[in-house]
Each structure stands twice: as structure tokens, then as C-alpha cells.
Amino acid sequence: MRTHTDGSIPMKCTLNLLTLSCALTAMLASGAHAQSSFKPGDIYLSTPAYFGISSSDGAIVRIDPLTGTTSLFLAMPGTANGQDSMAYDPYRDRLVVRGGFAFGDDVETYLIDAHGNRTSLGFPALPGPFVGSFAPSSIGNIYFRGFFSQTEIRYYDANNNVQTLMDATGTTPWSVPGFAGAIYHMIYHPATNSLIIAYSAGANPICPGGSTLAANIRRVDLSPDGSRVVNVECFQFDLDPGDSSGVPVGLSPGPGDDLIMTLDNNNSNALPRMVRVNPAALLATPFAINSNAFSGATNGGCYSHSLGKAIILDSFDDVLRAFSAGESSSGLMLAPGISPPGSSGEIVSMVEIGALGANYTMTSNSDTIPVSTGGTQSWTIDFGPGHAGDVYLVFGSMSGWNPGTDVGSVHIPLVQDGYSSIVINRANTSNFPNSFGVLDGFGRASSAIVSTPLPPSMIGARFYHATVAYSSSQQLIATTNAVTLTFE
């Protein structure tokens, strides 16, 4: 595990961030606020139809879920119209993408940094470029599957060498139930140290005793080093009972230790296309119902910890829609212009930038504050009812959120630095109201950072905050995602 620490604050300095203490001034002078990593909470979408509707019109698009603004990240003329072709790997701080970036290029697997710089991983040890369902793990393994008749799961190890996932004995490659090409989505689940694999309804083999009309979900338990499969469990979700339905088009970390799976069945019925998956309990239940008239054009989705909502791509209306837990509606229209209107056949990959395992939510009302006037970034903290009555504390960093800091078994998505001490020492002051306390009966709390007007030199300074929870025995037990604040 990688743990970062950075110095101490001179005691003669006043611990007051918002009046520019000498500690903060020294950090700014050292360039600590200049970040090169991906911004936590941003959504990246790989689509084959950003510029048009042909196979050469693809791109990777960046989406700010708080403002709904979209921007072109990289044109990708060789984008493949295939399932689950992009993931975010916090271990490498890279997008893992299958695609081509110039006309006529072969489609390869790339690692892409926050500036768009690409490193090709070439063609893995499977025929041609037909790989996908990238599932980065916490120790640097990136699992993937091949299309067509392959029966094995391969992975890039931490040194980017291709390995084969073995069975429990470690002597024979593990055989994928059915075949690898039937896998629609795959993700690594830290809480159970497992791969979660989603198959469409009717894909063989069906879960024992299950329905041919339900989507199949397998929990593939891994050895501690991630090289072997030690157990496999199977469960289902029936999107539309009585109808052949349920094609997974998204699988992402969700609230708590759960996942959010997005399903489609190409009809316009109001259905729970967003599904809450609890891998530990082998349980899948409705998260939200999309009742939009063109909900059959649901071709991608992920959960946004910044919003506390599930996001889907409505590729018929050319918009992203966001849904809260338990909601039954057409959703909040979040961002337009994702694909050409009416081009509902494209298949996309949508991922949120964030740390593995930091699944409790900390949402904000905005991600910017003007230096000329100052202002407030308000936070809503939600650990869920299971943490009701636990103690919470807001942490901060100017050095970034990745690779973060490990405290015991908890990975806090913040790099510890001098600003971390400022936030702790200023807890529950006018600058950080209610930043330390007890979670309510729903496991929730509200806090904020309050800024007075600041000098122009602070323009562009970026701060990161996350919240941790402690048990009654004062043990650190959970953390939220990180949220970003930029002064403008």
C-alpha cells in the first residue's frame, strides 16, 4: 500500500487557511496546488458517435456532473462500438481504453493520463484487438476479457505484463462460465476482493435454478494476490418479468459497498433500469425507475458520488439523465450533446473518476468559489443508516486525492500534507462549520468550507476534501469520495 505524508506546520503560523497563513503561503509557493491528476468526481464517456454516427466519429468526453458541462477530451476515430471498453485505474491514475486515435489506426489498449498522453499496451495475448471489460484492482492488476470463444480471463499485472487468471490450484487457467465474449460488464469489488461479472438475460450458463429472462451476475472471489479464483457465486435480476430483457450497459461503484448496474431491454416501458447490487449478500434490487418515453435508448450508465445519483445515457434524446435512489421519473436532465440526436444504437462506456473502495458519498453544491467575493462550498455527507451515530471528521489536502493515504484497512482518497492539519485544527470553526460531529440516524451530516475574499494569486488553487467515519471504539472504519474546490 502507498502512504503519503508531508511535513508539519510551524507552530508560529496561524492555522487559518482563508486568511492565507504562512503555512499555506509556503505550500502555494512550492506549487502544491498545481495538480496533474484526474479530477475526482468527473465522468468520462467513450462513445463511437460523438461527431456523427459512423464508426470513425468516436471520442472520449469529459463531463462535470455538478454543472452538466461537457468537453472533448480526445478524438478517437477508431472507437469500437463495443461493451465496457473503458475503465479508470486509480493505481496508475490512468484511463484504460480500447480504441484507435487516428484514421486507419489499429485498435489497441491504451493507458491515458489526465493530459491525454497515451501509452499503448498493444494487443494482449488474445486474438487481435478484441478485448474489453477492464477491471482495475487495488493492487495494480487490470483484469479483462476477450470476445468470441475465449474461455479465460487475463490481466495486466502492476508491471503491465499479461497474466492468466488461474483456478484455485494455481496450475490451470480458470474457465469462464459460458465464454468470455458473453460478459457484458466486469468490475473489481474491493470489499469482497472479487470480480463482479454481468451477463445479459438468457446468456449461458444461467444461474442454477434461475430464469432465462433475468440478467445473470457472478461474484468471482479472488486469492489475496489476485492471481487465482477461489470461489464463484451466482445471482440474478429480472428487469421486466415475463419479457426477455436485461442487457447490462453499465456497472460501477455505487453507494456504500454496493454497485450500480444499468440495464436496457430496448422498449419504452417504465422499468428499474438502474439496479443496486450488493455483492456480499448476493442481492440485486431496484435503485431507480426510468419512465422517459424513449427509455429504451439506454446505452450506458454509472453512479456519480458527486451527485449521489445514478446517471444514464439517453442516446435517443442525446442527453444524460440523473436519478436518485427510489426515484421513478424521466430523471434530471444533466447534459446534452453527447451523441447525435436519434442515433440510439451506439454503445458507450461511462466511468467516474475516483478511488477504489471510497464509496460513501460526499456531495457539494458547487466545485468553484470566486476569489473576488469569497463564498461557501456546502457539503452533504452520507454514510448510510449502517453508520448512524458514528463520529465523522472532514479531512483536506492541497496535494491531491491520488494515490491517497492508507490508515489500517481504510484508504482515504487524499494525500496528507500541511493543509490536512489546517482543516483538522480548524474543525467546527467559521471556516469549516460542522466539520466534526456525530452522524444522524440516517448516517448523514452537513458541513461546508467558507471563504472570505482572497487575493488574485489564489486563482486556480485547488483543494480536496473527504470525510471519514470512526466507530464507537474510535477506529477509522470508512471514508467518502473526495470532492474538489477550485478558486476562480
KEZAPA-365190 format. One line per field, with one value per residue (C-alpha): x, y, z; residue number from 1. Coordinates in steps of 0.05 Angstrom, whole numbers. Example, Ala and Ser with C-alpha at 12.3 -4.5 7.8 and 13.67 -1.06 7.14 Angstrom:
2
east <- [246 273]
north <- [-90 -21]
up <- [156 143]
num <- [1 2]
This chain:
488
east <- [0 23 20 40 57 85 117 87 62 106 72 83 37 -36 -76 -125 -128 -174 -131 -71 -29 45 38 -10 33 93 53 29 99 122 69 29 -36 -15 -48 -38 -83 -155 -206 -246 -320 -313 -347 -312 -352 -325 -373 -368 -416 -394 -381 -432 -460 -405 -351 -300 -336 -316 -287 -275 -317 -306 -369 -373 -434 -443 -451 -471 -417 -384 -318 -280 -222 -195 -220 -218 -235 -221 -271 -303 -379 -369 -388 -345 -285 -260 -245 -208 -149 -132 -69 -39 -81 -99 -158 -154 -184 -192 -192 -153 -133 -122 -157 -132 -100 -106 -150 -105 -107 -81 -66 -84 -65 -103 -70 -89 -19 -25 16 -1 -5 -11 -50 -57 -47 -115 -131 -127 -154 -218 -211 -253 -287 -226 -230 -172 -158 -127 -60 -48 -79 -124 -169 -201 -237 -235 -292 -317 -299 -244 -256 -202 -195 -127 -98 -43 -2 27 85 37 55 -3 -20 -75 -125 -117 -163 -157 -100 -58 -40 -97 -129 -196 -252 -303 -375 -401 -349 -314 -349 -415 -391 -422 -390 -339 -313 -268 -303 -254 -299 -304 -238 -277 -293 -366 -387 -453 -484 -546 -612 -610 -534 -508 -498 -559 -551 -571 -647 -652 -695 -675 -707 -663 -594 -541 -489 -429 -384 -316 -276 -201 -140 -105 -54 -109 -79 -129 -205 -223 -300 -357 -428 -486 -550 -599 -641 -705 -715 -782 -814 -847 -806 -738 -700 -639 -576 -524 -499 -463 -432 -398 -383 -445 -465 -434 -402 -455 -452 -499 -516 -552 -596 -632 -683 -699 -770 -802 -835 -822 -773 -719 -661 -616 -603 -568 -523 -498 -443 -433 -506 -513 -573 -596 -654 -685 -648 -690 -742 -734 -802 -777 -815 -751 -721 -707 -648 -608 -538 -493 -492 -453 -461 -439 -414 -410 -485 -507 -545 -543 -530 -552 -543 -609 -579 -645 -655 -580 -577 -551 -605 -592 -635 -637 -649 -722 -739 -790 -788 -754 -695 -657 -633 -559 -520 -540 -497 -468 -486 -524 -599 -635 -572 -595 -556 -487 -458 -417 -373 -382 -336 -329 -260 -249 -212 -229 -267 -284 -358 -394 -417 -395 -431 -424 -468 -412 -339 -316 -313 -295 -234 -263 -324 -309 -366 -386 -380 -433 -424 -474 -443 -478 -451 -519 -560 -508 -463 -516 -485 -414 -365 -345 -288 -274 -203 -169 -110 -77 -31 -87 -130 -89 -54 -84 -67 -77 -96 -103 -151 -183 -158 -171 -172 -128 -53 -34 1 3 -67 -93 -71 -103 -171 -167 -144 -199 -255 -322 -297 -329 -284 -306 -374 -398 -338 -332 -390 -437 -476 -551 -600 -592 -516 -515 -486 -477 -415 -380 -318 -330 -282 -274 -249 -178 -120 -118 -57 -105 -139 -130 -114 -147 -167 -194 -237 -264 -298 -280 -322 -300 -333 -351 -283 -250 -228 -227 -277 -300 -287 -325 -303 -262 -294 -256 -257 -223 -216 -231]
north <- [0 70 121 194 243 313 353 394 465 514 528 603 605 620 559 599 578 632 690 658 633 627 552 558 611 565 509 553 577 505 493 444 468 450 383 338 280 269 309 264 260 276 229 204 174 136 139 118 173 240 275 236 166 127 82 138 191 170 208 208 262 294 311 354 325 387 435 388 417 371 378 338 301 262 248 173 156 83 78 10 3 -49 -61 -39 -13 38 40 86 56 97 54 82 145 129 113 44 48 4 46 79 153 165 144 76 61 -9 -12 -24 -20 47 79 153 206 268 309 259 229 156 94 33 -34 -65 -127 -171 -246 -256 -254 -183 -122 -155 -143 -104 -104 -74 -84 -49 -74 -43 -79 -59 -117 -97 -156 -161 -210 -227 -231 -292 -361 -347 -381 -346 -280 -246 -188 -137 -141 -80 -81 -84 -156 -200 -258 -310 -315 -386 -433 -447 -496 -444 -495 -488 -426 -411 -426 -371 -396 -397 -358 -292 -259 -266 -220 -151 -116 -133 -94 -107 -102 -85 -103 -176 -179 -205 -194 -179 -203 -184 -226 -208 -245 -314 -315 -384 -411 -388 -384 -451 -452 -383 -353 -348 -278 -248 -218 -262 -234 -274 -258 -288 -289 -279 -301 -244 -234 -233 -289 -345 -356 -388 -389 -368 -347 -330 -289 -253 -192 -194 -125 -139 -204 -242 -208 -228 -170 -145 -127 -96 -30 -3 -28 19 31 56 79 43 -22 -34 -27 5 -36 -4 -48 -40 -81 -35 -18 44 15 49 -1 -3 3 25 -33 -34 -95 -119 -170 -191 -210 -235 -189 -142 -94 -34 32 78 73 109 128 171 157 137 99 41 80 70 52 67 87 97 124 194 202 277 279 218 197 145 173 141 160 170 165 178 247 259 274 247 236 231 192 190 125 106 156 139 193 214 238 303 325 333 344 348 339 271 239 258 262 199 157 110 49 68 31 72 64 112 116 161 184 162 116 42 29 102 91 133 199 270 316 391 448 474 460 532 596 665 696 766 754 691 643 576 505 465 390 335 274 207 142 108 82 29 86 123 151 143 202 237 285 324 320 362 363 411 357 317 257 203 157 176 154 85 82 10 -23 44 81 156 188 247 258 281 349 413 432 368 394 461 430 386 443 489 438 468 539 592 568 494 494 427 390 345 312 253 225 228 169 162 165 235 304 372 415 468 509 584 632 707 746 724 754 743 698 645 637 566 539 472 439 369 345 278 254 194 157 128 72 78 47 105 60 91 48 85 143 181 201 264 329 386 461 508 583 623]
up <- [0 -16 40 31 87 81 136 192 201 240 307 300 239 249 226 184 112 89 113 78 136 127 121 63 30 33 2 -55 -67 -74 -128 -85 -117 -188 -199 -259 -239 -259 -221 -174 -190 -264 -312 -375 -432 -491 -550 -623 -645 -615 -681 -722 -728 -764 -734 -745 -706 -636 -578 -503 -470 -401 -361 -299 -263 -218 -276 -332 -378 -428 -464 -515 -481 -540 -610 -622 -695 -681 -624 -624 -615 -560 -488 -430 -469 -417 -343 -294 -257 -193 -182 -246 -248 -320 -363 -393 -462 -523 -586 -642 -644 -718 -781 -802 -735 -706 -645 -585 -509 -483 -416 -419 -368 -348 -404 -458 -465 -487 -474 -516 -483 -552 -567 -506 -512 -545 -619 -647 -610 -585 -511 -461 -394 -360 -284 -247 -177 -116 -124 -196 -234 -292 -310 -379 -424 -497 -547 -585 -558 -507 -440 -399 -361 -370 -331 -335 -272 -237 -287 -347 -363 -386 -339 -339 -282 -254 -217 -142 -153 -188 -242 -292 -323 -293 -343 -351 -343 -414 -454 -443 -502 -465 -410 -418 -358 -306 -245 -186 -118 -62 -3 -25 -64 -123 -196 -209 -278 -310 -366 -406 -396 -428 -433 -417 -367 -329 -253 -223 -214 -246 -300 -373 -374 -319 -322 -290 -241 -217 -159 -173 -108 -116 -76 -37 -93 -145 -187 -172 -168 -102 -107 -153 -133 -180 -173 -219 -231 -274 -305 -336 -312 -368 -421 -449 -421 -384 -423 -376 -405 -343 -279 -230 -156 -121 -52 7 -15 -67 -143 -192 -254 -313 -356 -422 -460 -519 -501 -473 -410 -343 -313 -258 -307 -250 -203 -135 -130 -62 -78 -6 2 -70 -78 -134 -122 -159 -149 -194 -249 -316 -343 -401 -465 -500 -442 -489 -515 -451 -474 -416 -343 -279 -208 -190 -119 -130 -143 -103 -165 -219 -289 -354 -427 -463 -533 -569 -537 -535 -460 -395 -342 -267 -217 -141 -103 -104 -159 -213 -267 -330 -287 -281 -350 -336 -400 -474 -536 -520 -586 -649 -636 -656 -662 -608 -629 -604 -545 -496 -435 -377 -316 -255 -232 -160 -112 -106 -42 -26 -38 14 -14 -1 -49 -58 -85 -129 -145 -150 -107 -136 -103 -112 -68 -30 -16 10 -16 21 33 44 76 71 101 104 162 179 206 246 309 285 292 228 211 148 121 68 20 -29 -57 -89 -78 -113 -92 -24 46 77 151 171 122 102 41 47 -22 0 1 71 73 114 93 124 192 179 165 228 272 245 253 273 264 220 163 170 205 230 201 263 298 301 241 248 248 173 175 147 163 131 131 89 74 80 46 52 -10 -29 -68 -144 -133 -106 -174 -197 -127 -118 -52 -39 18 42 105 148 199 266 306 379 395 358 299 230 191 128 81 28 -41 -49 -73 -107 -95 -145 -133 -196]
num <- [1 2 3 4 5 6 7 8 9 10 11 12 13 14 15 16 17 18 19 20 21 22 23 24 25 26 27 28 29 30 31 32 33 34 35 36 37 38 39 40 41 42 43 44 45 46 47 48 49 50 51 52 53 54 55 56 57 58 59 60 61 62 63 64 65 66 67 68 69 70 71 72 73 74 75 76 77 78 79 80 81 82 83 84 85 86 87 88 89 90 91 92 93 94 95 96 97 98 99 100 101 102 103 104 105 106 107 108 109 110 111 112 113 114 115 116 117 118 119 120 121 122 123 124 125 126 127 128 129 130 131 132 133 134 135 136 137 138 139 140 141 142 143 144 145 146 147 148 149 150 151 152 153 154 155 156 157 158 159 160 161 162 163 164 165 166 167 168 169 170 171 172 173 174 175 176 177 178 179 180 181 182 183 184 185 186 187 188 189 190 191 192 193 194 195 196 197 198 199 200 201 202 203 204 205 206 207 208 209 210 211 212 213 214 215 216 217 218 219 220 221 222 223 224 225 226 227 228 229 230 231 232 233 234 235 236 237 238 239 240 241 242 243 244 245 246 247 248 249 250 251 252 253 254 255 256 257 258 259 260 261 262 263 264 265 266 267 268 269 270 271 272 273 274 275 276 277 278 279 280 281 282 283 284 285 286 287 288 289 290 291 292 293 294 295 296 297 298 299 300 301 302 303 304 305 306 307 308 309 310 311 312 313 314 315 316 317 318 319 320 321 322 323 324 325 326 327 328 329 330 331 332 333 334 335 336 337 338 339 340 341 342 343 344 345 346 347 348 349 350 351 352 353 354 355 356 357 358 359 360 361 362 363 364 365 366 367 368 369 370 371 372 373 374 375 376 377 378 379 380 381 382 383 384 385 386 387 388 389 390 391 392 393 394 395 396 397 398 399 400 401 402 403 404 405 406 407 408 409 410 411 412 413 414 415 416 417 418 419 420 421 422 423 424 425 426 427 428 429 430 431 432 433 434 435 436 437 438 439 440 441 442 443 444 445 446 447 448 449 450 451 452 453 454 455 456 457 458 459 460 461 462 463 464 465 466 467 468 469 470 471 472 473 474 475 476 477 478 479 480 481 482 483 484 485 486 487 488]
